[in-house]
Amino acid sequence: MMLQALWLASGEAPGAGVRALWAGNYFANALEKEERASPGRHAVTRVAWLLVHQSQERRMRNLEHHLVTGAVAVWLSRHATESELKRYLAGWGYFGRGARGVEAAAATYFGKRPSELTVAQVGMLAGLLRSPSRDEPACNPARAVKRRDFVLTRLRDAGVITPEELTAAMSEPFVVLPPPVPCRWP
């Protein structure tokens, strides 16, 4: 379920393969001045962004960054399978608090292994991929709950969880371990 939650939280439609070429949409959004394209908009974009930013040359200019990310995304859309991208997101996605990957995130936020997480906790972790600092549950619980509920609703719409599980997960108390450093904003 965690892989499906990460996939849905990254903006990919349920069951959609990576063969759908979205790169034109990525570039159109990147060039619009009113709205910047976020790296978590689509799962393929997210993986491409991670690959580009883990390279040794991290200080790219803005246009060069978009061109390289777009080229990597086009390559991924033609060569990587959906399950390969899901595994990469689960293993290398950044969840905040220095946690890279699902194992580290589960331990950092809940002190558990991923197999021990509840449905609500899975939704919270998957929701963090978009913006780990803004959606930090200890610093901004209302925003984290809103994002968690969005992910849980997408899981229900995709048929991964039942409506009863959705209701139970949304009513579950929101408890995470405190962050290692105090929040910088209220």
ROTI-623885 format. One record per residue: residue number from 1; x, y, z of N, C-alpha, C, O, CB in turn. Coordinates in steps of 0.2 Angstrom, whole numbers, plus 5000, padded with zeros to 4 digits. Glycine has a CB too. Example, Ala and Ser with C-alpha at 12.3 -4.5 7.8 and 13.67 -1.06 7.14 Angstrom:
<rodos>
(rodo 1 (5066 4972 5039) (5062 4978 5039) (5066 4984 5039) (5071 4983 5042) (5057 4978 5045))
(rodo 2 (5064 4989 5035) (5068 4995 5036) (5064 5000 5039) (5067 5006 5040) (5070 4997 5029))
</rodos>
This chain:
<rodos>
(rodo 1 (5004 4994 5000) (5000 5000 5000) (5004 5006 5000) (5002 5011 4997) (4995 5000 5006))
(rodo 2 (5010 5006 5003) (5014 5012 5004) (5017 5014 4997) (5017 5020 4995) (5021 5011 5008))
(rodo 3 (5018 5009 4992) (5021 5011 4986) (5015 5015 4982) (5016 5020 4978) (5023 5005 4982))
(rodo 4 (5009 5012 4983) (5003 5015 4979) (5002 5022 4982) (5000 5027 4978) (4997 5011 4980))
(rodo 5 (5002 5023 4988) (5001 5029 4992) (5006 5034 4989) (5004 5040 4987) (5002 5029 4999))
(rodo 6 (5013 5032 4988) (5018 5037 4986) (5016 5039 4979) (5017 5045 4977) (5025 5034 4986))
(rodo 7 (5014 5034 4975) (5013 5035 4968) (5007 5040 4967) (5007 5045 4963) (5011 5029 4964))
(rodo 8 (5002 5039 4971) (4996 5043 4970) (4997 5050 4973) (4995 5055 4971) (4990 5040 4974))
(rodo 9 (5001 5051 4978) (5003 5057 4981) (5007 5061 4977) (5007 5067 4977) (5006 5056 4988))
(rodo 10 (5011 5058 4972) (5015 5062 4967) (5011 5064 4961) (5014 5068 4957) (5021 5057 4965))
(rodo 11 (5005 5063 4961) (5001 5066 4956) (4999 5061 4950) (4996 5063 4945) (5004 5072 4953))
(rodo 12 (5001 5055 4950) (5000 5050 4945) (4993 5047 4946) (4991 5046 4951) (5005 5045 4945))
(rodo 13 (4989 5047 4940) (4983 5044 4940) (4983 5036 4942) (4988 5033 4940) (4979 5045 4933))
(rodo 14 (4978 5033 4945) (4978 5026 4947) (4979 5022 4940) (4975 5023 4936) (4972 5024 4951))
(rodo 15 (4984 5017 4940) (4984 5013 4935) (4987 5016 4928) (4989 5013 4923) (4978 5010 4933))
(rodo 16 (4989 5022 4929) (4992 5026 4923) (4999 5023 4922) (5003 5023 4927) (4992 5033 4923))
(rodo 17 (5001 5021 4916) (5008 5019 4915) (5013 5025 4914) (5010 5031 4913) (5009 5015 4909))
(rodo 18 (5019 5024 4915) (5024 5030 4914) (5025 5031 4906) (5028 5036 4905) (5030 5028 4917))
(rodo 19 (5022 5027 4902) (5023 5029 4895) (5019 5035 4893) (5021 5038 4887) (5020 5023 4891))
(rodo 20 (5014 5038 4897) (5011 5044 4895) (5016 5049 4895) (5019 5051 4900) (5005 5045 4900))
(rodo 21 (5017 5053 4890) (5022 5058 4889) (5019 5065 4892) (5015 5068 4889) (5024 5059 4882))
(rodo 22 (5022 5067 4898) (5019 5073 4901) (5024 5078 4900) (5023 5084 4903) (5018 5071 4908))
(rodo 23 (5030 5077 4897) (5035 5082 4897) (5033 5089 4894) (5035 5094 4897) (5041 5079 4893))
(rodo 24 (5029 5089 4889) (5027 5095 4887) (5023 5099 4892) (5024 5105 4892) (5022 5094 4881))
(rodo 25 (5019 5096 4896) (5015 5099 4901) (5020 5102 4906) (5019 5107 4909) (5010 5094 4905))
(rodo 26 (5026 5098 4908) (5031 5100 4913) (5034 5107 4910) (5035 5112 4914) (5036 5095 4914))
(rodo 27 (5036 5107 4904) (5039 5113 4901) (5035 5119 4901) (5037 5124 4902) (5042 5111 4894))
(rodo 28 (5028 5118 4899) (5023 5123 4899) (5023 5126 4906) (5023 5132 4906) (5017 5121 4896))
(rodo 29 (5022 5122 4911) (5021 5125 4918) (5028 5128 4920) (5027 5133 4923) (5020 5119 4922))
(rodo 30 (5033 5126 4918) (5040 5129 4920) (5041 5136 4917) (5044 5140 4920) (5046 5124 4918))
(rodo 31 (5038 5137 4911) (5039 5143 4908) (5034 5148 4910) (5035 5154 4909) (5039 5142 4900))
(rodo 32 (5028 5146 4913) (5023 5151 4915) (5026 5155 4921) (5028 5152 4926) (5016 5148 4917))
(rodo 33 (5025 5161 4921) (5027 5165 4927) (5023 5165 4933) (5025 5166 4938) (5028 5173 4924))
(rodo 34 (5016 5164 4932) (5012 5164 4938) (5013 5158 4942) (5011 5158 4948) (5004 5165 4935))
(rodo 35 (5014 5152 4939) (5015 5146 4942) (5021 5142 4941) (5022 5141 4935) (5008 5142 4941))
(rodo 36 (5025 5141 4946) (5031 5137 4945) (5030 5130 4945) (5025 5128 4949) (5037 5139 4950))
(rodo 37 (5033 5126 4941) (5031 5118 4941) (5035 5116 4947) (5041 5117 4948) (5034 5115 4935))
(rodo 38 (5031 5112 4951) (5034 5109 4957) (5037 5102 4956) (5034 5099 4951) (5029 5109 4963))
(rodo 39 (5043 5100 4959) (5046 5094 4957) (5041 5088 4959) (5042 5082 4957) (5052 5093 4960))
(rodo 40 (5036 5089 4963) (5032 5083 4965) (5026 5083 4961) (5021 5079 4963) (5031 5084 4972))
(rodo 41 (5025 5086 4956) (5019 5086 4952) (5017 5080 4949) (5011 5078 4950) (5019 5091 4947))
(rodo 42 (5021 5076 4947) (5020 5069 4944) (5026 5065 4947) (5031 5067 4948) (5020 5069 4936))
(rodo 43 (5024 5058 4947) (5029 5054 4949) (5035 5053 4945) (5041 5053 4948) (5026 5047 4950))
(rodo 44 (5034 5054 4939) (5040 5053 4934) (5044 5060 4935) (5050 5059 4935) (5038 5053 4927))
(rodo 45 (5041 5065 4936) (5045 5072 4937) (5049 5071 4943) (5054 5073 4944) (5040 5078 4937))
(rodo 46 (5045 5068 4948) (5049 5068 4955) (5055 5063 4955) (5060 5065 4957) (5044 5065 4960))
(rodo 47 (5054 5058 4951) (5060 5053 4951) (5066 5057 4947) (5072 5057 4948) (5058 5047 4947))
(rodo 48 (5064 5060 4941) (5069 5064 4937) (5072 5069 4941) (5078 5070 4941) (5065 5067 4931))
(rodo 49 (5068 5073 4945) (5071 5078 4950) (5076 5075 4954) (5081 5078 4956) (5065 5082 4953))
(rodo 50 (5074 5070 4957) (5079 5066 4962) (5085 5064 4959) (5091 5065 4962) (5075 5060 4965))
(rodo 51 (5085 5061 4953) (5091 5059 4949) (5095 5065 4948) (5101 5065 4948) (5089 5055 4943))
(rodo 52 (5092 5071 4945) (5096 5076 4943) (5099 5080 4950) (5105 5081 4949) (5092 5082 4940))
(rodo 53 (5096 5080 4955) (5099 5083 4961) (5103 5079 4965) (5106 5081 4970) (5093 5085 4965))
(rodo 54 (5104 5073 4963) (5109 5068 4967) (5115 5068 4963) (5120 5065 4965) (5106 5061 4968))
(rodo 55 (5115 5072 4957) (5121 5072 4953) (5127 5076 4957) (5125 5080 4961) (5120 5074 4946))
(rodo 56 (5133 5076 4954) (5138 5079 4957) (5138 5087 4956) (5140 5091 4960) (5145 5077 4955))
(rodo 57 (5135 5088 4950) (5134 5095 4948) (5127 5098 4950) (5123 5098 4946) (5135 5096 4940))
(rodo 58 (5127 5100 4956) (5120 5102 4959) (5118 5109 4958) (5112 5111 4958) (5120 5101 4967))
(rodo 59 (5123 5114 4956) (5122 5121 4955) (5121 5122 4948) (5125 5125 4945) (5127 5125 4958))
(rodo 60 (5115 5120 4945) (5114 5122 4938) (5109 5128 4938) (5106 5130 4943) (5110 5116 4935))
(rodo 61 (5110 5131 4932) (5106 5137 4931) (5099 5135 4930) (5097 5129 4929) (5108 5141 4925))
(rodo 62 (5094 5139 4931) (5087 5138 4931) (5085 5134 4924) (5082 5129 4925) (5083 5144 4932))
(rodo 63 (5087 5137 4919) (5085 5134 4912) (5088 5128 4911) (5085 5123 4909) (5086 5139 4906))
(rodo 64 (5094 5127 4913) (5098 5121 4912) (5095 5116 4917) (5094 5110 4915) (5105 5122 4914))
(rodo 65 (5093 5118 4923) (5090 5113 4927) (5083 5110 4924) (5082 5104 4924) (5088 5116 4934))
(rodo 66 (5079 5114 4921) (5073 5112 4918) (5074 5108 4912) (5071 5103 4911) (5069 5118 4916))
(rodo 67 (5079 5109 4908) (5081 5105 4902) (5083 5098 4904) (5081 5093 4901) (5086 5109 4898))
(rodo 68 (5088 5098 4909) (5091 5092 4911) (5085 5088 4915) (5085 5082 4913) (5097 5093 4916))
(rodo 69 (5081 5091 4919) (5076 5087 4922) (5071 5084 4917) (5069 5079 4917) (5072 5091 4927))
(rodo 70 (5069 5089 4912) (5065 5086 4907) (5067 5081 4903) (5064 5076 4901) (5063 5092 4902))
(rodo 71 (5074 5081 4901) (5077 5076 4897) (5077 5069 4901) (5076 5064 4898) (5084 5078 4895))
(rodo 72 (5079 5070 4907) (5079 5064 4912) (5072 5061 4912) (5071 5055 4912) (5082 5065 4919))
(rodo 73 (5067 5065 4913) (5060 5063 4913) (5057 5060 4907) (5054 5054 4907) (5055 5069 4915))
(rodo 74 (5059 5062 4901) (5057 5059 4895) (5061 5052 4894) (5058 5048 4892) (5060 5064 4889))
(rodo 75 (5067 5052 4896) (5071 5045 4896) (5067 5040 4900) (5066 5035 4898) (5078 5046 4898))
(rodo 76 (5065 5043 4907) (5062 5038 4911) (5055 5036 4909) (5053 5030 4909) (5061 5042 4918))
(rodo 77 (5052 5041 4905) (5045 5039 4903) (5045 5033 4897) (5040 5030 4896) (5041 5045 4900))
(rodo 78 (5051 5033 4894) (5052 5028 4889) (5055 5022 4891) (5054 5016 4888) (5056 5031 4883))
(rodo 79 (5059 5022 4896) (5063 5016 4898) (5061 5013 4905) (5063 5007 4906) (5070 5018 4898))
(rodo 80 (5058 5017 4910) (5057 5014 4916) (5050 5012 4917) (5045 5014 4914) (5058 5019 4922))
(rodo 81 (5049 5006 4921) (5042 5004 4922) (5039 5008 4928) (5043 5011 4932) (5042 4996 4923))
(rodo 82 (5033 5007 4929) (5029 5010 4934) (5032 5007 4941) (5033 5011 4946) (5022 5009 4934))
(rodo 83 (5033 5001 4941) (5035 4998 4948) (5042 5000 4949) (5044 5001 4955) (5034 4990 4947))
(rodo 84 (5046 5001 4944) (5053 5003 4945) (5053 5010 4948) (5057 5012 4953) (5057 5003 4939))
(rodo 85 (5049 5015 4946) (5048 5022 4948) (5045 5022 4955) (5048 5025 4960) (5044 5026 4944))
(rodo 86 (5041 5017 4957) (5038 5017 4964) (5043 5015 4969) (5044 5018 4974) (5032 5012 4964))
(rodo 87 (5047 5010 4967) (5053 5007 4971) (5058 5013 4972) (5060 5014 4978) (5056 5001 4968))
(rodo 88 (5059 5017 4967) (5064 5022 4968) (5062 5028 4972) (5065 5030 4977) (5066 5025 4961))
(rodo 89 (5055 5029 4971) (5052 5034 4976) (5052 5032 4983) (5054 5036 4988) (5045 5036 4974))
(rodo 90 (5051 5026 4984) (5051 5023 4991) (5058 5023 4994) (5058 5024 5000) (5048 5016 4991))
(rodo 91 (5063 5022 4990) (5069 5021 4993) (5073 5027 4993) (5078 5028 4998) (5073 5016 4989))
(rodo 92 (5072 5032 4989) (5076 5038 4989) (5072 5045 4990) (5075 5050 4990) (5079 5039 4982))
(rodo 93 (5065 5045 4990) (5061 5051 4991) (5063 5054 4998) (5065 5051 5003) (5054 5049 4991))
(rodo 94 (5063 5061 4998) (5065 5064 5004) (5059 5066 5008) (5054 5069 5005) (5069 5071 5002))
(rodo 95 (5058 5064 5014) (5052 5065 5018) (5053 5070 5023) (5049 5071 5028) (5051 5058 5021))
(rodo 96 (5059 5074 5024) (5060 5079 5029) (5064 5076 5035) (5065 5070 5035) (5054 5082 5031))
(rodo 97 (5066 5080 5039) (5070 5078 5045) (5076 5074 5043) (5078 5070 5047) (5066 5075 5050))
(rodo 98 (5079 5075 5037) (5085 5071 5035) (5083 5064 5033) (5088 5060 5032) (5090 5071 5041))
(rodo 99 (5077 5062 5033) (5075 5055 5031) (5074 5054 5024) (5070 5058 5020) (5068 5053 5035))
(rodo 100 (5078 5050 5021) (5078 5048 5014) (5075 5041 5013) (5079 5036 5015) (5084 5050 5010))
(rodo 101 (5070 5040 5010) (5067 5033 5010) (5062 5032 5015) (5061 5035 5020) (5072 5028 5010))
(rodo 102 (5057 5027 5013) (5052 5025 5018) (5054 5022 5024) (5051 5024 5030) (5047 5020 5014))
(rodo 103 (5059 5018 5024) (5062 5015 5031) (5064 5021 5036) (5062 5020 5041) (5068 5010 5029))
(rodo 104 (5068 5025 5033) (5070 5031 5037) (5065 5035 5040) (5064 5037 5045) (5076 5035 5034))
(rodo 105 (5060 5037 5035) (5054 5041 5037) (5050 5038 5042) (5048 5041 5047) (5050 5042 5031))
(rodo 106 (5048 5031 5042) (5044 5028 5047) (5047 5028 5053) (5044 5029 5058) (5043 5021 5044))
(rodo 107 (5054 5027 5054) (5058 5027 5060) (5058 5034 5063) (5057 5035 5069) (5065 5024 5059))
(rodo 108 (5059 5039 5058) (5060 5046 5061) (5053 5049 5063) (5053 5052 5068) (5062 5050 5055))
(rodo 109 (5048 5048 5060) (5041 5051 5062) (5037 5047 5067) (5034 5050 5071) (5037 5052 5056))
(rodo 110 (5038 5040 5067) (5034 5036 5071) (5038 5031 5075) (5035 5028 5079) (5029 5032 5067))
(rodo 111 (5044 5030 5074) (5048 5025 5078) (5046 5018 5076) (5046 5014 5080) (5047 5026 5085))
(rodo 112 (5044 5017 5070) (5041 5010 5068) (5045 5008 5061) (5048 5012 5058) (5034 5010 5067))
(rodo 113 (5044 5002 5059) (5046 5000 5053) (5040 5001 5048) (5034 5001 5051) (5048 4992 5053))
(rodo 114 (5041 5001 5042) (5035 5003 5037) (5030 4998 5037) (5024 4999 5037) (5038 5003 5030))
(rodo 115 (5031 4991 5039) (5026 4986 5039) (5021 4987 5045) (5016 4984 5045) (5029 4979 5039))
(rodo 116 (5024 4991 5050) (5020 4992 5056) (5015 4998 5056) (5012 5000 5061) (5024 4992 5062))
(rodo 117 (5016 5002 5051) (5012 5008 5050) (5005 5007 5049) (5003 5002 5046) (5015 5013 5044))
(rodo 118 (5000 5012 5052) (4993 5012 5050) (4992 5015 5044) (4996 5018 5041) (4989 5015 5056))
(rodo 119 (4986 5014 5041) (4984 5018 5035) (4985 5025 5036) (4987 5028 5031) (4976 5016 5033))
(rodo 120 (4983 5028 5041) (4983 5035 5042) (4991 5037 5042) (4993 5043 5039) (4980 5038 5049))
(rodo 121 (4995 5034 5045) (5002 5035 5045) (5005 5035 5038) (5010 5038 5036) (5006 5031 5050))
(rodo 122 (5003 5030 5034) (5005 5029 5027) (5003 5035 5023) (5007 5038 5019) (5002 5022 5024))
(rodo 123 (4997 5037 5024) (4995 5043 5021) (4999 5049 5023) (5000 5054 5018) (4987 5045 5022))
(rodo 124 (5001 5050 5029) (5004 5056 5031) (5011 5056 5028) (5014 5061 5025) (5005 5056 5039))
(rodo 125 (5015 5050 5028) (5021 5050 5025) (5021 5051 5017) (5025 5055 5015) (5024 5043 5026))
(rodo 126 (5016 5048 5014) (5016 5049 5007) (5014 5057 5005) (5017 5059 5000) (5010 5045 5004))
(rodo 127 (5011 5060 5010) (5009 5067 5009) (5015 5071 5010) (5015 5077 5007) (5004 5069 5013))
(rodo 128 (5020 5069 5013) (5026 5073 5015) (5030 5074 5008) (5034 5079 5008) (5030 5070 5020))
(rodo 129 (5030 5070 5004) (5034 5070 4998) (5034 5077 4994) (5039 5079 4991) (5033 5064 4993))
(rodo 130 (5028 5079 4994) (5027 5085 4990) (5031 5091 4993) (5034 5095 4989) (5020 5087 4990))
(rodo 131 (5030 5092 4999) (5034 5098 5003) (5035 5096 5010) (5031 5098 5014) (5030 5104 5002))
(rodo 132 (5041 5093 5011) (5042 5090 5018) (5043 5096 5023) (5041 5095 5029) (5048 5086 5018))
(rodo 133 (5045 5101 5021) (5046 5107 5026) (5040 5110 5028) (5038 5112 5033) (5052 5112 5024))
(rodo 134 (5036 5112 5022) (5029 5115 5024) (5024 5111 5027) (5020 5113 5031) (5027 5118 5017))
(rodo 135 (5024 5104 5025) (5019 5100 5028) (5022 5096 5034) (5019 5091 5036) (5017 5095 5022))
(rodo 136 (5027 5098 5037) (5030 5095 5043) (5025 5094 5048) (5022 5099 5051) (5036 5099 5046))
(rodo 137 (5023 5088 5051) (5017 5087 5055) (5018 5090 5062) (5013 5093 5065) (5016 5080 5056))
(rodo 138 (5024 5091 5065) (5025 5094 5071) (5025 5101 5071) (5022 5105 5076) (5032 5092 5074))
(rodo 139 (5027 5104 5065) (5027 5112 5065) (5020 5114 5062) (5018 5120 5064) (5032 5114 5060))
(rodo 140 (5017 5111 5058) (5011 5113 5054) (5006 5107 5054) (5005 5105 5049) (5012 5116 5047))
(rodo 141 (5003 5105 5060) (4999 5099 5060) (4992 5100 5055) (4990 5095 5052) (4997 5098 5067))
(rodo 142 (4990 5106 5055) (4983 5107 5051) (4985 5106 5044) (4981 5102 5040) (4980 5114 5052))
(rodo 143 (4991 5108 5041) (4992 5107 5034) (4994 5100 5033) (4992 5097 5028) (4999 5112 5033))
(rodo 144 (4998 5096 5038) (4999 5089 5037) (4993 5085 5037) (4993 5080 5033) (5004 5087 5043))
(rodo 145 (4988 5087 5041) (4982 5083 5041) (4978 5084 5035) (4975 5079 5032) (4977 5085 5047))
(rodo 146 (4978 5090 5032) (4975 5091 5026) (4978 5087 5020) (4974 5084 5016) (4975 5099 5024))
(rodo 147 (4984 5087 5020) (4988 5083 5015) (4987 5076 5016) (4986 5072 5011) (4995 5085 5015))
(rodo 148 (4987 5073 5022) (4986 5066 5023) (4979 5064 5021) (4978 5059 5018) (4987 5065 5031))
(rodo 149 (4974 5068 5022) (4967 5067 5020) (4967 5067 5013) (4963 5063 5010) (4962 5072 5023))
(rodo 150 (4970 5071 5009) (4970 5071 5002) (4973 5064 4999) (4970 5061 4995) (4974 5077 4999))
(rodo 151 (4978 5062 5002) (4981 5056 5000) (4977 5050 5002) (4976 5045 4997) (4988 5055 5003))
(rodo 152 (4974 5050 5007) (4969 5044 5009) (4963 5044 5005) (4961 5039 5003) (4967 5045 5017))
(rodo 153 (4961 5050 5003) (4955 5050 4998) (4957 5048 4991) (4953 5044 4988) (4952 5058 4997))
(rodo 154 (4963 5049 4989) (4965 5046 4983) (4966 5039 4983) (4965 5035 4978) (4972 5050 4981))
(rodo 155 (4968 5036 4989) (4969 5029 4990) (4962 5026 4990) (4961 5020 4987) (4972 5027 4997))
(rodo 156 (4957 5029 4993) (4950 5026 4992) (4947 5027 4985) (4944 5022 4983) (4945 5030 4997))
(rodo 157 (4949 5032 4982) (4946 5033 4975) (4949 5028 4970) (4946 5025 4965) (4948 5040 4972))
(rodo 158 (4956 5026 4972) (4959 5021 4968) (4957 5013 4970) (4959 5009 4966) (4967 5022 4968))
(rodo 159 (4953 5013 4975) (4951 5006 4977) (4956 5002 4981) (4956 4996 4983) (4950 5002 4971))
(rodo 160 (4961 5006 4984) (4966 5003 4988) (4964 5002 4995) (4965 4997 4998) (4973 5007 4988))
(rodo 161 (4960 5007 4998) (4957 5006 5004) (4949 5007 5003) (4947 5010 4999) (4959 5011 5009))
(rodo 162 (4945 5004 5008) (4938 5005 5008) (4936 5011 5011) (4940 5015 5015) (4935 4999 5012))
(rodo 163 (4930 5013 5010) (4927 5019 5013) (4927 5019 5021) (4928 5024 5024) (4920 5021 5011))
(rodo 164 (4926 5013 5024) (4927 5012 5031) (4934 5013 5033) (4935 5016 5039) (4924 5005 5033))
(rodo 165 (4939 5011 5030) (4946 5012 5032) (4947 5019 5031) (4951 5022 5035) (4950 5008 5027))
(rodo 166 (4945 5023 5026) (4946 5030 5025) (4943 5034 5031) (4947 5038 5034) (4942 5032 5019))
(rodo 167 (4937 5032 5033) (4934 5035 5039) (4938 5034 5045) (4939 5039 5049) (4927 5033 5040))
(rodo 168 (4940 5028 5046) (4944 5026 5052) (4951 5030 5052) (4953 5032 5057) (4945 5019 5053))
(rodo 169 (4954 5030 5047) (4960 5033 5046) (4960 5041 5047) (4964 5044 5050) (4964 5032 5039))
(rodo 170 (4955 5044 5044) (4954 5051 5045) (4952 5053 5053) (4954 5059 5055) (4949 5054 5041))
(rodo 171 (4949 5048 5056) (4948 5050 5063) (4953 5048 5068) (4953 5049 5074) (4941 5047 5065))
(rodo 172 (4958 5045 5066) (4964 5042 5070) (4968 5049 5072) (4969 5053 5069) (4969 5038 5066))
(rodo 173 (4969 5049 5079) (4973 5054 5082) (4980 5055 5078) (4983 5050 5076) (4974 5053 5089))
(rodo 174 (4982 5061 5077) (4988 5063 5073) (4994 5064 5078) (4994 5069 5081) (4987 5069 5069))
(rodo 175 (4998 5059 5079) (5004 5059 5084) (5010 5057 5080) (5010 5052 5077) (5002 5054 5090))
(rodo 176 (5015 5061 5080) (5022 5060 5078) (5027 5061 5083) (5026 5065 5088) (5023 5064 5071))
(rodo 177 (5033 5059 5082) (5038 5060 5086) (5040 5067 5085) (5040 5070 5080) (5044 5055 5085))
(rodo 178 (5043 5071 5091) (5045 5078 5090) (5051 5078 5085) (5055 5074 5085) (5046 5081 5097))
(rodo 179 (5051 5084 5082) (5057 5085 5077) (5064 5086 5081) (5063 5088 5087) (5056 5091 5073))
(rodo 180 (5069 5084 5078) (5076 5085 5082) (5077 5092 5084) (5081 5094 5088) (5081 5082 5078))
(rodo 181 (5075 5097 5080) (5076 5104 5081) (5069 5108 5081) (5065 5105 5078) (5081 5107 5075))
(rodo 182 (5069 5113 5085) (5062 5116 5085) (5060 5119 5079) (5064 5121 5074) (5063 5122 5091))
(rodo 183 (5054 5120 5078) (5051 5123 5072) (5053 5130 5071) (5053 5134 5076) (5043 5122 5072))
(rodo 184 (5054 5132 5065) (5056 5139 5064) (5050 5143 5063) (5050 5150 5063) (5060 5140 5058))
(rodo 185 (5044 5141 5062) (5038 5145 5061) (5032 5141 5065) (5033 5135 5066) (5036 5145 5053))
(rodo 186 (5027 5145 5066) (5022 5142 5070) (5018 5137 5067) (5013 5134 5070) (5017 5148 5073))
</rodos>
